[in-house]
Amino acid sequence: MLTGLVLSALCTTGVVWVFHSGDATVSAVGVASPVRYGQTITEGALREVRVRPDPGLRPVPWDQRSQLVGKPATTDLIPGGIVTPEAVRGELPPIPGQQLVGVAVKPAQAPATPLRPRQPVLLVPSSQGGSGAEEWEPVRGTVLRVGERDAGGLRVVDVVVPERSGPRLATRASAGTVAIVLLPGG
């Protein structure tokens, strides 16, 4: 009889422990407001969330959030999401073998469809002021950032290109003889 009571008490304790351990949560870093790829993470973009431990999920603990602030996001952070170390780890372009070129374009030199970071593009010759464009081989690139239009309608698009193409493309871009073609994908 005593053995039955002890076993019953142990089973009850085990059930309670399993029940409570299943409800255990940890404090982690969540996303309060959007942070796009390449943008700097701010304190205001983060919020505390409670998550259940899961071997397939590696959230950044809330007490380590200061290590994220000021770093660029290496992926889009969407409100309601959980921040993982991969969201801030890694290099943003340009990496070795690449160069970053700012291409200033007028509205007619880029698609009306908004360009987004990581979109593949083709940079092609365009004419400046109605004169014929200097012929050169188009250059494939990837959009890194898109600036705001200035008062004259000019917008600078930062594009990552192969290192061998950077200097010549920068010269052509500064002369205003580059147009941007949006490629599929990305």
C-alpha positions as CSV (number, residue, x, y, z in Angstrom):
1,M,0.0,0.0,0.0
2,L,2.8,2.4,1.0
3,T,4.6,1.5,-2.2
4,G,1.5,2.4,-4.2
5,L,1.2,5.8,-2.5
6,V,4.9,6.5,-3.2
7,L,4.6,5.5,-6.8
8,S,1.4,7.6,-7.2
9,A,3.1,10.6,-5.7
10,L,6.1,10.2,-7.9
11,C,3.9,9.8,-11.0
12,T,2.0,12.9,-10.1
13,T,5.2,14.9,-9.5
14,G,6.5,13.6,-12.9
15,V,3.3,14.7,-14.7
16,V,3.4,18.1,-13.1
17,W,7.1,18.5,-14.0
18,V,6.5,17.5,-17.6
19,F,3.5,19.8,-17.8
20,H,5.4,22.8,-16.5
21,S,8.5,22.1,-18.5
22,G,6.4,22.1,-21.6
23,D,5.2,25.6,-20.8
24,A,8.7,26.9,-20.1
25,T,9.6,29.9,-22.2
26,V,12.7,32.0,-22.7
27,S,13.0,35.7,-23.3
28,A,14.2,36.4,-26.9
29,V,14.6,39.3,-29.3
30,G,11.7,39.8,-31.6
31,V,11.1,42.4,-34.4
32,A,8.9,45.4,-33.6
33,S,9.3,47.3,-36.8
34,P,10.6,46.4,-40.3
35,V,14.4,46.4,-40.9
36,R,15.3,45.8,-44.5
37,Y,18.3,44.0,-45.8
38,G,21.4,46.2,-45.3
39,Q,19.7,48.7,-42.9
40,T,21.1,49.3,-39.5
41,I,19.2,47.7,-36.6
42,T,18.0,50.2,-34.0
43,E,16.8,49.6,-30.4
44,G,13.3,50.7,-31.4
45,A,13.1,48.0,-34.1
46,L,13.4,45.3,-31.4
47,R,11.1,44.0,-28.8
48,E,11.1,41.3,-26.1
49,V,9.2,38.1,-27.0
50,R,8.7,34.8,-25.1
51,V,9.4,31.6,-27.0
52,R,9.5,28.0,-26.1
53,P,12.9,26.4,-26.5
54,D,13.2,24.4,-29.7
55,P,16.3,22.7,-31.1
56,G,15.4,23.9,-34.6
57,L,15.2,27.6,-33.5
58,R,18.1,29.7,-32.2
59,P,16.7,33.0,-31.1
60,V,19.0,35.7,-29.8
61,P,18.4,36.0,-26.0
62,W,16.8,39.3,-25.0
63,D,19.7,40.2,-22.7
64,Q,22.0,40.1,-25.7
65,R,20.0,42.6,-27.8
66,S,22.7,45.3,-27.4
67,Q,25.0,43.2,-29.6
68,L,22.5,43.6,-32.5
69,V,21.9,47.4,-32.3
70,G,24.0,49.3,-34.8
71,K,24.7,46.3,-37.0
72,P,23.3,45.9,-40.5
73,A,20.6,43.3,-41.1
74,T,21.8,40.6,-43.5
75,T,18.2,39.6,-44.2
76,D,14.8,41.4,-44.0
77,L,13.5,41.5,-40.5
78,I,9.7,41.5,-40.5
79,P,7.5,42.6,-37.5
80,G,6.3,39.6,-35.5
81,G,9.5,37.6,-36.4
82,I,12.2,36.3,-34.1
83,V,15.8,37.5,-34.5
84,T,18.4,34.8,-35.0
85,P,22.2,35.2,-35.1
86,E,22.1,34.7,-38.9
87,A,20.1,37.9,-39.3
88,V,23.2,40.0,-38.4
89,R,26.0,37.6,-39.2
90,G,27.8,37.6,-42.5
91,E,29.1,40.2,-44.8
92,L,27.1,42.6,-46.8
93,P,28.3,43.3,-50.3
94,P,30.7,44.2,-51.7
95,I,32.8,41.2,-50.8
96,P,36.2,40.4,-52.4
97,G,35.8,40.2,-56.1
98,Q,33.0,42.8,-56.2
99,Q,32.7,46.5,-56.2
100,L,29.9,48.9,-55.2
101,V,28.9,51.5,-57.8
102,G,26.5,54.3,-57.4
103,V,24.4,54.7,-60.5
104,A,22.4,58.0,-60.7
105,V,19.4,57.6,-62.9
106,K,16.6,59.8,-64.2
107,P,13.1,58.3,-64.2
108,A,13.5,57.3,-67.9
109,Q,16.7,55.3,-67.1
110,A,15.1,52.9,-64.7
111,P,11.9,50.9,-64.5
112,A,8.9,52.5,-62.9
113,T,8.6,49.3,-60.8
114,P,10.4,50.1,-57.5
115,L,13.8,48.5,-57.2
116,R,14.5,46.5,-54.1
117,P,17.7,45.3,-52.5
118,R,19.0,42.0,-53.8
119,Q,17.2,42.4,-57.2
120,P,19.3,41.3,-60.2
121,V,19.7,44.1,-62.8
122,L,21.5,44.6,-66.1
123,L,23.3,48.0,-66.5
124,V,23.2,49.0,-70.1
125,P,24.3,52.0,-72.3
126,S,21.8,54.9,-72.5
127,S,22.0,58.2,-74.3
128,Q,22.6,61.4,-72.4
129,G,20.6,64.5,-73.5
130,G,19.5,62.8,-76.7
131,S,23.0,62.1,-78.0
132,G,24.0,58.5,-79.0
133,A,25.2,56.3,-76.2
134,E,28.7,55.0,-76.2
135,E,28.6,51.3,-76.9
136,W,29.8,49.1,-74.2
137,E,29.1,45.6,-72.9
138,P,26.1,45.5,-70.5
139,V,27.1,44.6,-66.9
140,R,25.1,42.3,-64.6
141,G,24.7,43.5,-61.0
142,T,22.6,43.3,-57.9
143,V,20.8,46.2,-56.2
144,L,22.1,46.9,-52.7
145,R,20.3,50.2,-51.9
146,V,18.0,52.6,-53.6
147,G,18.2,56.3,-52.7
148,E,15.4,58.9,-52.6
149,R,14.7,61.1,-55.6
150,D,16.2,64.5,-55.4
151,A,14.4,67.7,-56.5
152,G,15.4,67.1,-60.2
153,G,14.1,63.5,-60.2
154,L,17.6,61.9,-60.0
155,R,17.9,58.8,-57.9
156,V,21.1,57.0,-56.9
157,V,21.0,53.2,-57.0
158,D,23.9,51.4,-55.3
159,V,24.7,48.3,-57.4
160,V,27.2,45.5,-56.7
161,V,29.0,44.5,-59.8
162,P,32.0,42.2,-60.6
163,E,35.3,43.9,-59.7
164,R,36.5,44.0,-63.3
165,S,33.5,46.0,-64.3
166,G,33.5,48.6,-61.4
167,P,35.8,51.3,-62.6
168,R,34.5,51.6,-66.2
169,L,30.9,51.4,-65.0
170,A,31.5,54.2,-62.4
171,T,32.9,56.4,-65.1
172,R,29.9,55.8,-67.3
173,A,27.5,56.3,-64.4
174,S,29.1,59.6,-63.5
175,A,28.4,60.7,-67.1
176,G,24.8,59.7,-66.8
177,T,25.0,57.1,-69.6
178,V,23.8,54.1,-67.7
179,A,20.2,52.7,-67.7
180,I,18.9,49.9,-65.4
181,V,17.1,46.9,-66.7
182,L,15.3,44.7,-64.1
183,L,16.1,41.0,-64.5
184,P,13.9,38.1,-63.4
185,G,14.6,36.6,-60.0
186,G,15.6,38.1,-56.7
